[in-house]
Amino acid sequence: MSGSVKRNAYAAILAGGSGTRMGNSEKPKQFLMLGSKPVLVHTVEKFCLAGSFDEVIVLCPEAWLRQTRDLLRKYSPAFADEVTVIAGGATRNDTVMAAVRYVEGRCESVADAVLVTHDAVRPFVSQRIIEENIEAARAHGACDTVFPATDTIVESRDAGTISAIPNRSVLYQGQTPQSFNLAKLKELMLGLTEDEKSILTDACKIFVLRGEKVALVRGDSSNMKITYPQDMRLASALLEG
């Protein structure tokens, strides 16, 4: 963590997902064990070890607040006291806004504060990606972590036939972190209409919709998102490797 040096950078680990696509509706996927620790703990430790943040914040369902704090104390005692656990919202946008409001009350200067948002279920994010996100958010106001598309992408408007095959050379797979100037992010999110809120579930897309440039940070094929049971098997193999 940052110690006495104020960097005006904050990490928000978004841990609001459910476990339904993992076939486990009782336990959100970020709390499943990966090796000797829950997925969430692996992810949180990456941001604590970066030493680039004034605070690392985990946003989880309100019903899981106590369990999240307990898991951090049990599996990551060295960092547990350095991590703040707060309730997220009903949607991803609501959760990001909860992070914005929390950081707003903690930072010395909202105008140049940086918020790095990351999926709790991407435990293999690298230190390079984290650092480049902070740098890009400071320089450009917003950035997204992406990886060049390797497969041909097919578009279908009716879910039955091909509508178009876009040029793969200009396509990228979106990952996280997504990182922002805090003041700009808040301004754009508060300006969303109710209709926009219902369809815009990605903070970078909000910037694009408003004509704001979003810089690209090159991701990594190992920066995978754990969503399905087969992803856990792959993650276990990556961890062992």
C-alpha positions as CSV (number, residue, x, y, z in Angstrom):
1,M,0.0,0.0,0.0
2,S,1.0,3.6,-0.2
3,G,2.1,4.2,3.4
4,S,2.5,7.9,4.1
5,V,2.9,8.9,0.4
6,K,-0.4,10.2,-1.0
7,R,-0.9,9.2,-4.6
8,N,-4.5,10.2,-5.0
9,A,-5.2,6.8,-6.6
10,Y,-7.8,4.3,-5.4
11,A,-8.6,0.8,-6.4
12,A,-12.2,-0.5,-6.5
13,I,-12.6,-4.2,-6.7
14,L,-16.1,-5.0,-8.0
15,A,-17.3,-8.1,-6.2
16,G,-21.1,-7.9,-6.8
17,G,-21.5,-10.9,-9.2
18,S,-23.6,-14.0,-8.4
19,G,-22.6,-17.6,-8.8
20,T,-25.5,-18.6,-11.1
21,R,-23.4,-19.3,-14.2
22,M,-21.0,-21.3,-12.1
23,G,-23.9,-23.5,-11.2
24,N,-23.7,-22.3,-7.6
25,S,-26.5,-19.9,-6.7
26,E,-25.6,-20.1,-3.0
27,K,-22.1,-18.7,-3.3
28,P,-20.9,-15.9,-5.6
29,K,-18.1,-17.0,-7.8
30,Q,-15.6,-14.5,-6.3
31,F,-15.8,-16.4,-3.0
32,L,-15.0,-19.9,-4.5
33,M,-11.7,-21.4,-3.6
34,L,-8.9,-21.1,-6.2
35,G,-5.9,-23.1,-4.8
36,S,-5.5,-22.2,-1.2
37,K,-7.5,-18.9,-1.3
38,P,-10.8,-17.6,-2.5
39,V,-10.7,-15.9,-6.0
40,L,-11.4,-12.5,-4.5
41,V,-8.4,-12.7,-2.1
42,H,-6.0,-13.5,-5.0
43,T,-7.4,-10.4,-6.8
44,V,-7.3,-8.0,-3.8
45,E,-3.7,-9.0,-3.1
46,K,-2.6,-8.0,-6.6
47,F,-3.7,-4.4,-5.9
48,C,-2.3,-4.3,-2.3
49,L,1.1,-5.5,-3.6
50,A,1.1,-2.8,-6.3
51,G,1.9,-0.1,-3.6
52,S,0.3,2.5,-5.9
53,F,-3.0,3.1,-4.1
54,D,-4.1,5.2,-1.1
55,E,-6.8,2.7,-0.5
56,V,-8.1,-0.6,-1.9
57,I,-11.9,-0.9,-1.7
58,V,-13.9,-4.1,-2.2
59,L,-17.6,-3.6,-3.1
60,C,-19.7,-6.6,-2.5
61,P,-23.4,-7.5,-1.9
62,E,-24.6,-6.2,1.5
63,A,-25.4,-9.7,2.6
64,W,-21.8,-10.6,2.1
65,L,-20.1,-7.8,3.9
66,R,-19.2,-9.7,7.1
67,Q,-18.2,-12.9,5.1
68,T,-15.9,-10.8,2.9
69,R,-14.1,-9.2,5.8
70,D,-13.8,-12.5,7.5
71,L,-12.3,-14.1,4.4
72,L,-9.7,-11.4,4.0
73,R,-8.7,-11.7,7.7
74,K,-8.4,-15.5,7.3
75,Y,-6.7,-15.8,4.0
76,S,-4.8,-12.5,3.7
77,P,-4.0,-11.3,7.3
78,A,-1.1,-9.2,6.1
79,F,-3.4,-7.0,4.0
80,A,-6.8,-7.4,5.7
81,D,-6.5,-4.2,7.7
82,E,-5.5,-2.2,4.6
83,V,-8.6,-3.1,2.6
84,T,-12.0,-1.4,3.0
85,V,-15.1,-3.5,2.4
86,I,-18.4,-1.6,1.5
87,A,-21.7,-2.5,0.0
88,G,-22.1,-2.3,-3.8
89,G,-25.3,-1.5,-5.6
90,A,-28.0,-3.4,-7.5
91,T,-26.2,-2.9,-10.8
92,R,-22.6,-2.5,-12.0
93,N,-23.2,1.2,-12.5
94,D,-24.6,1.6,-9.0
95,T,-21.6,-0.2,-7.6
96,V,-19.2,2.0,-9.5
97,M,-21.1,5.1,-8.2
98,A,-20.9,3.8,-4.7
99,A,-17.1,3.6,-5.1
100,V,-17.1,7.2,-6.5
101,R,-19.0,8.5,-3.6
102,Y,-16.8,6.7,-1.1
103,V,-13.6,7.9,-2.6
104,E,-15.0,11.4,-2.9
105,G,-15.1,11.6,0.8
106,R,-11.6,10.3,1.3
107,C,-9.4,12.0,-1.3
108,E,-7.8,15.4,-0.9
109,S,-8.4,16.5,-4.5
110,V,-11.3,15.1,-6.5
111,A,-10.2,16.9,-9.6
112,D,-7.1,14.8,-10.1
113,A,-8.0,11.6,-8.2
114,V,-7.8,8.3,-10.2
115,L,-10.2,5.4,-9.7
116,V,-9.1,2.0,-11.0
117,T,-12.1,-0.4,-11.2
118,H,-11.5,-4.1,-11.6
119,D,-13.5,-7.4,-11.7
120,A,-13.1,-9.4,-8.5
121,V,-13.1,-12.5,-10.7
122,R,-10.0,-11.5,-12.7
123,P,-7.3,-12.7,-10.3
124,F,-4.4,-12.8,-12.8
125,V,-4.1,-9.1,-13.5
126,S,-0.5,-8.1,-13.8
127,Q,1.4,-5.3,-12.1
128,R,2.2,-3.8,-15.5
129,I,-1.5,-3.6,-16.4
130,I,-2.3,-1.9,-13.1
131,E,0.5,0.7,-13.4
132,E,-0.3,1.4,-17.0
133,N,-4.0,2.0,-16.1
134,I,-3.0,4.6,-13.5
135,E,-0.7,6.3,-16.0
136,A,-3.3,6.3,-18.8
137,A,-6.2,7.5,-16.5
138,R,-4.0,10.4,-15.4
139,A,-3.0,11.3,-19.0
140,H,-6.3,10.8,-20.8
141,G,-9.1,10.8,-18.2
142,A,-10.2,7.3,-19.0
143,C,-8.8,4.0,-20.2
144,D,-9.9,0.4,-20.8
145,T,-7.8,-2.7,-20.7
146,V,-8.2,-4.6,-24.0
147,F,-6.6,-7.6,-25.8
148,P,-6.6,-8.0,-29.6
149,A,-9.3,-10.3,-30.9
150,T,-7.8,-13.6,-32.0
151,D,-11.0,-15.3,-33.3
152,T,-13.2,-14.0,-36.2
153,I,-16.1,-12.1,-34.7
154,V,-19.5,-12.8,-36.3
155,E,-22.4,-10.4,-35.9
156,S,-26.0,-11.7,-36.0
157,R,-29.0,-9.5,-35.6
158,D,-31.5,-12.3,-35.4
159,A,-29.5,-14.9,-33.6
160,G,-29.9,-17.2,-36.5
161,T,-28.0,-15.8,-39.5
162,I,-24.9,-13.8,-40.0
163,S,-25.5,-10.0,-40.4
164,A,-21.9,-9.0,-40.7
165,I,-18.3,-10.1,-40.1
166,P,-16.3,-7.1,-38.8
167,N,-12.6,-6.6,-39.6
168,R,-10.8,-8.5,-36.8
169,S,-7.8,-6.3,-37.1
170,V,-9.6,-3.4,-35.4
171,L,-11.4,-5.5,-32.8
172,Y,-10.4,-6.0,-29.2
173,Q,-11.7,-8.0,-26.3
174,G,-12.5,-5.9,-23.3
175,Q,-11.0,-6.8,-19.9
176,T,-10.5,-4.8,-16.7
177,P,-9.2,-2.7,-15.1
178,Q,-11.1,0.3,-16.4
179,S,-9.7,3.5,-14.9
180,F,-10.9,7.0,-14.7
181,N,-10.4,10.6,-13.5
182,L,-12.8,10.5,-10.6
183,A,-14.4,13.9,-11.2
184,K,-15.1,13.2,-14.9
185,L,-16.5,9.8,-14.2
186,K,-18.9,11.2,-11.6
187,E,-20.0,14.0,-14.0
188,L,-20.8,11.6,-16.8
189,M,-22.6,9.0,-14.6
190,L,-24.8,11.7,-13.0
191,G,-25.7,12.9,-16.5
192,L,-27.2,9.6,-17.6
193,T,-30.9,9.4,-18.3
194,E,-33.0,6.6,-16.7
195,D,-33.2,4.9,-20.1
196,E,-29.4,5.1,-20.5
197,K,-28.8,3.7,-17.0
198,S,-30.9,0.7,-18.0
199,I,-28.7,-0.2,-21.0
200,L,-25.3,1.2,-20.2
201,T,-23.6,-1.3,-17.9
202,D,-20.0,-0.4,-18.8
203,A,-18.4,2.8,-17.5
204,C,-16.1,3.1,-20.6
205,K,-19.2,3.0,-22.8
206,I,-20.6,6.0,-21.0
207,F,-17.5,8.0,-22.0
208,V,-17.8,6.8,-25.6
209,L,-21.5,7.7,-25.7
210,R,-20.6,11.3,-24.6
211,G,-17.9,11.6,-27.2
212,E,-15.1,11.4,-24.6
213,K,-11.9,9.6,-25.7
214,V,-11.0,6.4,-23.9
215,A,-7.3,5.3,-24.1
216,L,-6.4,1.6,-24.5
217,V,-4.1,-0.3,-22.2
218,R,-2.9,-3.6,-23.6
219,G,-4.2,-6.5,-21.6
220,D,-3.0,-10.1,-21.4
221,S,-4.5,-13.4,-22.4
222,S,-3.9,-14.6,-18.8
223,N,-6.1,-11.7,-17.4
224,M,-9.1,-14.0,-17.7
225,K,-12.5,-13.6,-16.2
226,I,-13.8,-16.6,-14.1
227,T,-17.4,-17.1,-15.2
228,Y,-18.1,-20.7,-15.9
229,P,-16.9,-24.0,-14.3
230,Q,-14.4,-24.6,-17.0
231,D,-12.8,-21.2,-16.2
232,M,-12.0,-22.5,-12.7
233,R,-10.2,-25.5,-14.2
234,L,-8.2,-23.2,-16.4
235,A,-7.5,-20.8,-13.5
236,S,-6.3,-23.6,-11.4
237,A,-3.9,-24.7,-14.1
238,L,-2.6,-21.1,-14.5
239,L,-2.1,-20.8,-10.7
240,E,-0.1,-24.1,-10.6
241,G,2.0,-22.9,-13.6
